C-alpha cells in the first residue's frame, strides 16, 4: 500500500497541474485597425503586403464573411465594445456619446474587470466623439497609454498626422481659422487643408502608429509574469485618411500595377439614397480639383491618376500598420506568451475604393459592411470559415474563449463553436444599417413628414436585402407604410452588385422570404428592449 501511495503522488500532482492549466485565464490582445477592409493576404489579396497579419491568420481563424453593424467609426465601435446594435446604443453618428444615451451600458473591458482582468487601452478603440473623455474611462482599470513628444522620432508629434513641413503648416493654418464651415452630408466634419496622402523617408515612430506600437511593446513587457490576466486593447489609426506612411512602405508597390475598381457605376435600378458623394474624401483640397462629377445624383467621377494615388496610399498605410502588428507579435513571442494569448484583430468596417463610384465607408454595400476579423486562441487549430459573423459576436466570443461568463443580454453569439469545429454556422444572416436623409422634394413626393431614413441590410449566405425605412428604428413595430425603397443583390450571379433585382419577378419568392426574415429580426429587437 505504501508503494502504491508513493506511485500515486506524481499522478495526483499532475492532476492538480492540469486543473490549474484548464482554469488559467488567458491574456487578451485586442487589435483594432481603422478603415481596414479585407484587402490583406489572409483574405486572398496577393498584391497587398501584410506578412505579419498573415502570420496571425495562420495561427487563428479567419472569418471570411464578417460584417459590421454600421459602416462608420462611432456606431460600429460602440457595437463592438458593448455587443449591442446601433438601435440599442443609439449611436448612429459621430457626435453622440455612448454614456449620454446609456449611462449604465456594459462594455467588454468593464465585464473583464469584473472577472479579475487588468484592462488597458492605447490608440483609437472608441471613436473619440462617441466616448466619455474620448476613451470611456469606465472601461479601463489601468491608466490609458499616452505618448509624449519625446517618444516620437523627430522629437515632437506629427501635426494633424503630417510630418512634412508644408503639410504641417497647412494644418496649423486651418486650426487657427474661425469655425462655421458647412458640414459634409455623409461625414459631418469641416473640410481639411492638408493633402490626402503623405510619404516621407522617416522612421516608423515619426508617426503616431509607430509610437503606439513601441509604447504597447513596453507595456507588454511590464505585464509579463503578473499574476493577473490582462486585456490590452490597441487601436491603430491607419489606413484611415489621410493615407500617410513612411516612404519604405510606398516603395513596396508599383502604382501603375494597382488595379482600379472593376465596377464604378451605380447598380441598375438601385435607389439614389443608397449612395453618397464621398464627402469624407472630398474634404481634402487635393481631391476637389480631381472630381469630374457631371449631372445630378451621387457621383464624383474621380480622375484615374488620383484613384491610383489613393490606392497606392491605402495599401502603403496598410503595410505600415502591418509592421506595427508585427512588433506586438514579436514581443509576445520573445516573452514566450504568443501561443498562450487570445489575439483578436478587426477592422471597424470596410471601405469603398472607387467601386460604385464611391470612396470611404458610409453605405450598406458589401465593400463597406464586410470587415476583417481574425481570432487566434490557445488550443484551437487555425483555419478559415465562410460562416456569417458580425462585430456583435466579438464580445461573447472573447468571453467564451477566455472561460468567463457571457452576459445574457448581448445581441451577438459566440463564434467559438465555429472556431473549434463543433458547428459550421452560428447564424443565418448578418444585419447592418445606415442612416440617410431624403431631399425635401422627395420627402414630400413620397408622402412623408420627416426626411430621416434608415436602411437595414440583411446579408444571407447568397443575398443582400436592404429596406429603406422612413422615420423608423427597430425599436418600433414594422410598418410597411414607412418603406421607401428595397434593394436585393444576388452575389452568386452578381458579386459586384451591378443590378438591384428587387423588382425582378424571378426573385419575388426570394424577396418575400428575406422580407419575412427582416420582419422577424425587427420583432426580435423589440423583445430585447
N, C-alpha and C positions, 0 to 999 in steps of 0.2 A: 504493500500500500504506500509506503514511504517513497519507493522508487516511482510508482505511478503518479504520486503527487508532484514529485520533482519534475517528471516529464510534462506534467500539465501546466507548470508555471509559465514556460515560454508561450504556450498556446493562449493562456489567459492574458498575458501582456500584449500579444499580437492582436487579440480580440479588442482590447482597450484602445490600441493604436488605430485599428481600422474604424472603430466607432468614432474616435476623435476626428479622423480624417473625413468621415462621412458628414460630421456636424460642422466641419470647417466652413466659415463664412468667407467666401472668395472676395478679393478686391475687385473693383469695377472701374474700368477706364472707359469713359463715355465721350466719344469724339464727334462733335458737330462740325459740319462743313457748309458754309453759307453759299447758297445758289449752285450747289453741285448737282448736276443731272447725271444719269447713269452712263456718262461717256468716259469710262475707265476700262482698263484692260480686263478686269474681272467680269465686266458686263459685255465683253466681246469687241470693244473698240481697240483694234490693233494699232491705231495711229497714235493715240494719246499715250504718254509715258508716265505710268503710275506704278513703278515696281514695288513700292512699299505698301500701298493699299492692296495691290495684288498679292503680296506676301500675307497680309492679314486675311484676305479672302481665302487663301489656300489653307489657312488654319481654321476657318469658320464656315458659316453657312451664308451663301449669297441668296438674298431674296430678290429674285429677278422681276417680280411683279408686285412691287411695294408702292403704295400711293399715299400722298399727303392728304390732310383734311381740308386745307385751303392754301392755294399757291401764292402765299405772301408770308413774309417772315413772322410778324407778330402773332397772327392766329395759329399758324402751324406749329410754332414753338410752344405756344400755350397748350395746344392739344397734346404734343409730345410729353411735356413735363407734367401734365395733370391726368393724362389718359382719358380726356373728355373732349367731345366735339365742340366746334365753334359756337353752335347754338346753345350749348350749356355754359361755356366760359363767357359768352357774349363778347368775344374778341373777334371782330370781323375786319379790323383796320389797323393802322399803325399809330393810333392816337389813344385808344382806350387802355387803361391799366387793368390788369387782371384782378388785383386785390380790391379795386374800386367796385368791380362787378361781383366779386366772390371773395369776401374777406377771409373766409374760413376754408377755401378750397385747398385740397391736399396735393402737394407736389411729390414727385418721385423722390427727390432727396430728403424732403421732410419725412416721408414714410421710412426711408432708410435710417434716418436719425433715430426714429423710434425702435428700430431693430438693432441698434448698437453701432451704427456706422459713423465714421468721420466723413463729413461731406464738404467738399471744397470745389470752387469753380475758378475758371480763368477764361478770359475772352468772352465771346458772344454766345451765351447759352439761351437766355431770353432775348427778345428784341428789347432794346433799352427803353423805348417809349411805352412798352406794354407791361413793364415790371416796376415795382416799387424800388426806388433808388437805382434803377437800371438793372439790378441783379436779383431782386426779390430776396432780401436778407433772411427771411424765414426758411429759405431752402438750404442755408449753409450754417454749420456749427464750427467751421474753421474759417479764418479770415480769407476773403476773396483775394486772389493773387493779382497784384497790380505791378506794372512795370514802372521803373524810374528812368529818367533821361539817361543816366549813366549806363543803363542796360543796352542801349542802342549803339550800334557800331560807330555811328557818326557823332555820338555824344549827346544827341537830342532826338526826340521822337520825330517821325515823319509827320509833316503838316498836312492834314486832310488826306493822309495816306501817301502823299508825294514826298520824294527827297530831291527831285530835280529842282534847282533854284527857281527857274521861271515858273514852274507849276506851283511851287510853294507860295510865290509872290502873288499869283492869281488867287489862291485860296485865301490868303490874308486880306487881299483887297475885297473879296466878296464878304468875308467875315465882318468887315468894317462898314459895309453898305447897310443902309436902313432896310428894315423888313417891309413886307407889304406886297411882294410879288405874287402874281396869280399862281394858285396851286395847280398842280398837274392832276388831271382827271383820274389816272389809274395809279398814282403814287401818293399824292398829297404832300409833295415837298417842293420847295422853291428850286429854281434852276441852278446848276453847278457852274463854276467858272474854270475849273481845271479840266484837262483833256480826259477822254475815256480810257486812255492807255498810257503806260509809262514803262520804259525799260532802262535800267541803269546798271552799270558794272559796279555793283556794291555787294557786300556780304549779305547773307540771308537775314541777319539780325539788324540790318539797317531799316527793315520794315517790321511792322507790328507782329505778324505771324511768326517770323523768325525769332523775335524776342520771346514771344509767348511759349514757343516750344522749349527754349532754354530754361525759362522760369519753371515750367512744369517739370522738366527734367530734374531740376534742383529739388523740387517738392517730392517727386517720386523717390529720390534717393533718401530724403529725410524720413519718409514714411516707411521705408524698408525696415522690417523687423519689429514694427509696433505690434502690440497685442490686440489692437482693434482693426477691423477691416475698414477700408476706405472706398469712397465713391469720388473719383476725380473726374470732373466734367471740364472738357477743353473745347472751346468754340473758336475755330479758325475762321477768319474773315474772307479769305479768297477761296474761290474765284468771283466773289461779289465785285460789281463795278465800283470804281474804275479798275480795269484789268491791269494790275501792277505786279511785276515780278522782277527779280534780278536778271540781268542780261543772259546769264547762262541758261536760264530756262526758256527764254525766247529762242536761243540758239539750237534747241532740241528739235525745232520744227522748220520746215520749208513752207513759207506762206503760200507759194503757188501750188503746192500739193494738197492744200486743205480743201476738201470738197464742200461746196455750198449746199444749203438745204435743198433737197430734191423737189419739194413741192412748196412754192412760195405764193400760192393763191388762197383765197377763201374757199372753203368747201362748197360745192354746188348745193344750192337750196338751203344753205345754213343761215340763221338769223344774224344780222349785223351786230346784235347785242353780244354775241359770243366772242367778239374780237376787241382789240384796243389798238391804239396808235403808238405803242412802245414809248410811252411818256417818260418812263424812268431813264431810258437810253437817250431820248431826245433832250433831256436836261443838260447834256454835255455840249459845250459850244462847238467842238469839232464835228459833232454829228449833224447839227442843224443844216449846214450847207450841203450835206450829202443826202438829205431827204428829197426824194423825187416824186412826192405824192402828187397825184393828179385826180381830179374829180372828187365826188363825195364818198363817204364811208371811211372805215378804219383801215387805211392803207398808209404805208410810208415809202415803199419802193426805194430802199436804201441802196446807194451806189455799190457796185460789185467790189471794187477795191476796198471800200470801207468795211464791207462784210468780211472780206478776207483778213483785214487787220484785226477786226474784233474776234474772229475765230482764233487767230494766232494768239491774241492776248488772253483769251479764255483758256486755251489749252496750256499756255505758259503758266498762268496763275494756278491751274490745277496741278501741274508738275511741281510748282513751288510748294504748294500745300502738301503734296505727297511727300516731299522731302522732310517736312516737319513731322508728319506722321511717322516717318522712318526713325527720327530721333527718339520718339516716345517708345516705339517697339524695341529699338536697340537698347534703350535704358532698362526696360523691363527684362530684356534678355540678359544683359550684363549683371543684373541683380538676381538672376535665377528665378524670376517670378512670372515670366512671359506666359508659360503654359499653365499657370495657376491663377490667371486673372481673366475675368469676364471682360471682353472688349467689344464695344458696340460703336460702329461708325455709321453715321447717317448724314444725308443731305436734307436740308429742310423742305425742299421741293425741287421740281425740275426747272428747266429754263429753255425758253424758245431761242433758237439760233437762226432766225430767219424763216423758219417753217411757218406757213400760213401768213407770210409777210409780217411776222411778229418777232419781237425780241423781248427779253425779260420773262417774267412769270405771268401772274395775273389772269389766268384763264382756267377753263375746265378741260382743256385738251390734254392728250396723252403726254406731250412733251413738257407740259407744266406740272402735271399732277404725279407722274411717275418719278419716284425718288429712290436713290440708292440706300440700301440697308444691308449691312454685313454684321453678323454677330458670331463671335468666337467664344466658346465656353469650355472649361475643363471637362474631360470625359465624354465630349460629343464629337463625333467624327465630322470632318469637313465635307461640304457638298454644296449643291445648287438646288434650288427649288423654284418651281413655277406656281407654287401655291399663292393665292392672293393674300396680301397682308396690307396693313395700314400703319401709319405712325402711331395711332392709338394703341397698337399692340406692344409697343416698346416697353412701356411701364410694367404691365403684367408679366411680360417675358423676362425682364431683368429680375423681378421678384421671384419668379418660378425657378430660374437658373441659380439664383443666389440662395435658394432654400428658405426664403422668408415668406410671410403671409402675403397673399394677393388681396388688396382691398376689394370688397364685394361690389362697390358702386362703379368701378371702372367700366368704361364702354368698350374697351378693347379686349382681345383674347390673347392668352399666352401662345407663343409660337414654338415653345419647347417641344411639344409633341411632333411637330414637323421636323425640327432640328434633329430629334432623336430617332426619327424614322418610324414613330408609332402611328402617325397619321399623315395622309398625303395632302389634306387641306384642313383648315380650321374655320373657313368662312366661304360663302358663295359669291360674295361681291365686296367691293370697297366703295366708299362714298366720299366724294369731295364736293366742295361748294365754292361759289364765288359771287360776291355782290356786284351789282351794276346799277346804273340809273338810266331810265328812259328819257330821251329828249321830250320836252313838254308837248310838242305836237303829236308825237307817237303815243304819249300817255293819254292824251285826250281822245285820240282816234281809237285807242283800244278800250276806252270807257273806264279808265282807272282814275282814281282821285289822287294817287301818290305815284311818284316816279321810282320809288325804291323797288329794286328787283333782287331776287336771289336765284341763282342757278344751282340746282342739285344734280350731281352727276354720279350715276351708278355704273361702276365698271365690273362687268361679269367676266367669265372666262373668255368670251368671244366678243362681246358687245359693250358699247357705252351708250347709256340713255341719259340725256340731260333734259331736265324740265326747268323752264324759266318761270318763276312764280312772282306775282306782284304782291308787295307788302305782306310777306309771308316768311315764317320760320317754322322749323319742325316742332316747335313748342305748341303749334296750333293744329287743329284737325285739317286734313287735306281738303281743299275746296277747289273744285275744277274751274270755277269761275275766275280764279286767280291765275290760271295757267295762261301764259302769254305765247310761249313757243316751245317746241320739242325738237331735240336732236337725237339721231340714232346712227351709230357707226358700227360697221361690221369689220373687225380687224383681220379676220381671216381672208376676206376678199379685198379689203381696203385699208392696209396698215398705215397709210399716210393721211387718212381722214379726208379723202378727196370729195366724198359725197355724203350728204345727210340723207339717209334713206327712211326717215320717219314718215314721209308721205308716200312711200313706195308700197303698193298693195301686196307685194310678195312678202313684205316684212310685217304685215298687220298683226299676225298672231304673236310674233316675237315682241313687237312693241307693246301689245296688250299685256303679255306676260311680265315684261320688265316694269311696266307701269304698276302692275299689281305688287311687284316686289318693292317698288318705291313707296307705294302706299303703306305696305307692311312696315317698311323702315320708319316712315313718319309715325305710325301708331306706336312703334317700339320706343321712339324718343319721347312721346307723350307720357308713356307709362313710367319712364325713368325720371320724370320731373318730381 
